[in-house]
Amino acid sequence: MTMTEKILARASDKPEVTPGDNVWVNVDVLMTHDIGGPASFGVFKEQFGQKAKVWNPEKIVIIPDHYIFTADERANRNVDVLRDYCSEQNIKYFYDIKNRGNFGANPDYKGVCHVALAQEGHCRPGEVLLGTDSHTCTAGAFGQFATGTGTTGAGFVLGTGKLLLKIIGEISVAGATYKTMEFVGTTVECLSMEERMTLCNMVVEAGGKNGVIPADKTA
């Protein structure tokens, strides 16, 4: 097996995996920041309950690093949401820009999430690291499977510690290059508009030009 196949085999509790396999992967670390975090928390609470607890508060790393140098109150609110969620969920690894109690700047603030992950020891060989940032693949330099995921996927990981990407797993990230992806059938007909939007949102990750679902009474 390749290095990636070995990592995914371990993470899915299988003796081996081969190209084309669809596997439920146990996530070792989930990272999010002030852009993806609030939406991911919203998905988590909607799907698992307002008072639900995350699957493992010691495997979640939260690093505000995008909106920290702006005076925009709405952008700053994103960082406040991270702070409140970490307190609520007892998240161990929250690298706040402020000192505890919100008083003054934190001299130990870690900066850019991809650098902070490495500096603080969250990048470990053989593990699976997901992040709500397309540049999460940076951590592959440490011999791990590291990739970005959307807020819907992150919300699911927060609740279960697992993730599955079935269609892209079957056709590969280039399997629909400059093609249309049409979703039809009884399963699709049962999806809500939010779920249909998620399907169409992800076609670009397989190289697709567009994604489309037939309009019906739900639409």
Residue pairs with C-beta under 8 A, 6 or more apart in sequence:
1 9
1 16
1 17
1 18
3 143
4 145
5 16
5 17
5 18
6 126
7 126
7 127
7 128
7 144
7 145
8 17
8 23
8 25
8 128
8 145
9 15
9 16
9 17
10 126
11 23
11 25
11 26
11 27
11 28
11 127
11 128
11 145
12 23
12 24
12 25
12 26
13 26
14 23
17 23
20 169
20 170
21 169
22 164
22 165
22 166
22 169
22 170
23 164
23 169
24 162
24 163
24 164
25 128
25 162
25 163
25 164
26 128
26 161
26 162
27 59
27 128
27 129
27 130
27 157
27 161
27 162
27 163
28 59
28 124
28 127
28 128
28 129
28 144
29 59
29 60
29 61
29 117
29 122
29 127
29 128
29 129
29 130
30 59
30 60
30 61
30 129
30 130
30 131
30 154
30 157
30 158
31 60
31 61
31 62
31 63
31 113
31 117
31 122
31 129
31 130
31 131
31 132
31 133
31 136
32 40
32 60
32 61
32 62
32 131
32 132
32 154
33 62
33 63
33 64
33 65
33 66
33 82
33 113
33 132
33 133
34 64
34 65
34 66
34 67
34 68
34 75
34 78
34 79
34 82
35 66
35 67
35 78
35 132
35 133
36 131
36 132
36 133
36 151
36 154
37 62
37 78
37 81
37 82
37 85
37 132
38 78
38 81
38 82
39 151
39 155
40 132
40 151
40 154
40 155
40 158
41 81
41 85
41 155
41 158
42 151
42 155
43 151
43 152
43 154
43 155
43 156
43 158
44 52
44 54
44 155
44 156
44 158
44 159
45 52
46 155
47 155
47 156
47 159
48 158
48 159
52 159
53 89
54 60
54 89
54 91
54 158
54 159
55 157
55 158
55 159
55 160
55 161
56 161
57 89
57 90
57 91
57 92
58 92
58 93
59 161
60 89
60 91
60 92
60 93
60 158
61 93
61 95
61 117
61 120
61 122
62 82
62 85
62 86
62 91
62 93
62 94
62 95
63 94
63 95
63 110
63 113
63 116
63 117
64 78
64 79
64 82
64 95
64 96
64 97
65 111
65 112
65 113
65 116
67 75
67 76
67 78
67 79
68 79
68 97
70 76
79 97
82 94
83 94
83 96
83 98
83 102
85 91
86 94
86 96
93 120
93 122
95 109
95 110
95 116
95 120
96 106
96 109
97 105
97 106
97 109
98 104
98 105
98 106
99 105
99 106
110 116
110 119
110 120
113 131
113 133
114 133
114 135
114 136
114 138
114 139
117 123
117 129
117 131
117 138
117 139
118 138
118 139
118 141
118 142
122 129
123 129
123 139
123 141
123 142
123 144
123 146
124 142
124 144
125 142
125 143
125 144
126 143
126 144
127 144
127 145
128 144
128 145
128 146
129 136
129 139
129 144
129 145
129 146
129 147
130 136
130 146
130 147
130 148
130 149
130 153
130 154
130 157
130 163
131 146
131 147
131 148
131 149
132 148
132 149
132 150
132 151
132 154
133 148
134 148
135 148
136 146
136 147
136 148
136 149
137 146
137 147
137 148
138 146
139 146
140 146
149 157
149 163
150 198
150 201
150 202
152 198
153 163
153 165
156 162
156 163
157 163
167 206
168 175
168 202
168 205
168 206
171 206
172 206
173 205
173 206
173 207
174 206
174 207
175 206
175 207
176 203
176 206
176 207
176 208
176 209
177 206
177 207
177 208
178 207
178 208
178 209
179 207
179 208
179 209
180 208
180 209
180 210
180 211
180 212
181 203
181 206
181 208
181 210
181 211
181 212
182 211
182 212
182 213
183 196
183 199
183 200
183 211
183 212
183 213
184 213
184 214
188 196
188 199
188 213
189 216
189 218
191 199
191 218
192 218
193 218
193 219
196 213
196 218
196 219
199 211
199 213
200 210
200 211
200 212
200 213
201 211
202 211
203 209
203 210
203 211
213 219
